[in-house]
Amino acid sequence: MVEVQNLTKLFGTQAAVDAISFAVGKGEILGFLGPNGAGKSTTMKIATGYLPPSLGTVVVAGHDVQQAPLDVRRNVGYLPEHNPLYLDMYVHEYLEFIGAVHGLRGPALRQRVSQLVARVGLSREQNKQIGALSKGYRQRVGLAQALLHDPAVLILDEPTTGLDPNQIQEIRQLIRELGEDKTVIFSTHILPEVTALCSRAVIISRGRLVADAPVSELAARAAGETVIRAEFETAIDSTPLLALPGVRGVGMESGFLYRISADPGRDLRGDISRLAAQQGWVLLGLRQEQQSLEAIFGELTK
């Protein structure tokens, strides 16, 4: 649903985005990560038609952002990093105004606004002026406006900024539900959100793409190996384990707990389980170690 090819954005001689490429499909939630100034917001603004690219292409729902910008905007819901709202308007008034911009009218518009007010948790605040809302509730208004026209693609730049822990959980759940039938790209500095929500992450640094992989593989890639810990009822002969394709080494830790190192990105838990059954070993536990996403992020962007 979103295809980015060799995207470059120059400001003078500085490349804010430098020839990055990635694609996101329907039903996928992509975490878009990078340190401040990496080019995340610039990429999102190009994908939504707010900025023109210097080179490369972005295709959203089959429409090129330069050749068919209005078609792109009809298919995209966008919550920018700095949420622009009309602070003197009331919540309902503002959402009905945005809905009218998207062509909704009459009972259909009022019904859609009511649905979204309830869905994003604005029911108690809907009759207030936006300027009287907390930052967290303003974020909810911004998310509601991004969803009003039921877009196929959602691009969310720091969507949980200013929310309290309970609100964050609610918005995460909403994003999960939306990701079932939409394409969702969201950036965040709260790295546990990526682990909680995303099957895949794209990381950029200084405008360049440094990683595009399932979240589960990033840890192994950053660490240079996959680590699996297997606990058996008694000591075992590790020779058969060492013979498994991809295994680099086997070491015994406390008790009958074994540390098995393997090639990066290899998940050998199934092979180890089957081997244990063949050898008659009683397997008490089997888990693959995960390096923290913070450590991975630091390693890839330092």
Beta strands, then each sheet from edge to edge (+ up, - down):
strand 1: 2-11
strand 2: 14-24
strand 3: 29-33
strand 4: 55-60
strand 5: 63-64
strand 6: 76-79
strand 7: 153-157
strand 8: 183-187
strand 9: 200-205
strand 10: 208-214
strand 11: 226-232
strand 12: 247-252
strand 13: 257-262
strand 14: 283-288
sheet 1: 2+ 1- 4+ 5-
sheet 2: 6+ 7+ 8+ 3+ 9+ 10-
sheet 3: 12+ 13- 11+ 14-
end
